[in-house]
């Protein structure tokens, strides 16, 4: 199974706003909602991605995966 592309939504403490990093690209947004929406769209487009959304202090707020999840193993 191919490795998932990780897309991070993190606060930009130097310039303010939010940064979406992943797949070798970086985009800046003024609002967190816009950054999360962009990251989700990129995850859907890639098809096999993990979006990690962080709070202002850098802790993970939530994680979302897009694409096929691995099968569960028995017991």
N, C-alpha and C positions, 0 to 999 in steps of 0.2 A: 504494500500500500504506500503511495507517495506521501511524503511529509507535508503537513499543513503549512500554509503561509500564515505567519502571525502578523496581525495588524493591531497596533497599539494606539489608543486614544489617551494622550497624556497632556497635563497642563504645561504651558510654556511659561515658566516663571520669570524669564528674562524679559520677554517682549509682551507678556500677557496673552490671553486667549488660549487656544487649544491646538495641539499638533496631532496629525494622523500620520503615523509612520508604518510602512509595510511594503513588501515587494520592491524594495529599492527606491521608493518614492516617499516624499514628505510634503504634506499640505498643511497650511495654517488656517484656522477659523477663529472668529471672534466669539462665537457661542458654542457651548458644549453640544447642544442639540444638533447643530449643523454638522459638527465633527462626527458625532455618532451616526447620523444619517448617511454621511459620506462613507464612513468605514463599513457600514452594513451593506451599502450598494456595492462597494468594492469586493466584499466577501462573497456576495451572491454572484458577482461577475466572475470571480476566480473559481468558484465552485468548490474549492477545498481549502477553506480558510478558517482561522480562529481570530475573533475580534476580542481584544482585552480592553476594557474601559476602566480607567483609574480615577480616583478622587483627587482633590487638590493636594493632599499630602502624599500622593503616590501609591496608596493602597489600592488593591484590586476591588473595584465596585461590582463588576459583573463580567462574565465571559460568555461569548456566543460562538457557536460553530455553524459553518455553512458547508453543505456538501454531504457526502455519505459518511455517517458515523461508523466506526468499526463494530463488528458483531460482538455481542456479549459472549463471554466464554461460559462453559458449564461449570457450576458450583465451585 
